[in-house]
């Protein structure tokens, strides 16, 4: 199977590809958030709360990126 250039992909094929890419990216961001929350939970259970801010920042950043991704999707849908 040969790879198609983006310009060669028709509109009816582009939407599912775009949707799949966004779903994949969003899923990755959710995994980052969940992982950091889990690390924080384990650290807190072990009494290691001195370095939690690093994981809070990572989860917060991923949350912002997910919100930006969804906002971009909403703008594309409106267009």
N, C-alpha and C positions, 0 to 999 in steps of 0.2 A: 504494500500500500504506500503510495507516495504522499508526502506532506504537501498540503495546500498552503499557498501564501494567503494571508488575510484578505487581500483584494480578490482572490479567486473564490472565496466562500460566499455563497449566495445569502441573502437576507434571512431566508427561512432556516438556514443552518447556523447562522451567526447567533441568533437569540438563544438557542439551547447551549451553545458553547459559552456564551457570555454568562448565562445563568449558572452553568456548571462551575465556571471559574469563580464567580462570586460566592457560590455555596461552599466551594473548597476553601477559599480565603477566609470566609466567615467561620467555618468549622475550625480552621487552624487557630484563629483568634480565640474562639471559645476554649480550645484545648489549652492555650497559653494561660488564660484566666483560671481555668479549673486547676491546672498544675500548680500555679502560684498560690492559689487558695489552699490547696492540699499541703503544699510545703509549709505554709504559714501555720496551718492547723497542727501539723506534726511538730514543728519547732516550738509552738506554744505549749503543746503537751509535754515537751521535754524541758520546758522552762528556758528555752533559748530565744528570748524575745529581743535581744540587743540588735539583731540584724534584720528584723522583719520589714523595715522600711524599703529595703531593696525589692522585696517581693510584692509589697503594696504598690510600689511605683510600676513594676512590670505589669501587674494586673490592671492597674489604672490606665497605663499606656495602651494596652491591648483593648480595653473597653472603649477608649477614645477612637482607636483605629476602626473598631467594629462599627461604632456610631457613624464615623465618616464614610465607611463603606456603604452602609445602609442609606445614608443621606445621598450619596452619589447614585445609588440605584434608584432611589425615589426621583431624583432629578432626571435620570435617563428615561424613566417610565413616563414622566410628565412631558418630555420632549417629543 
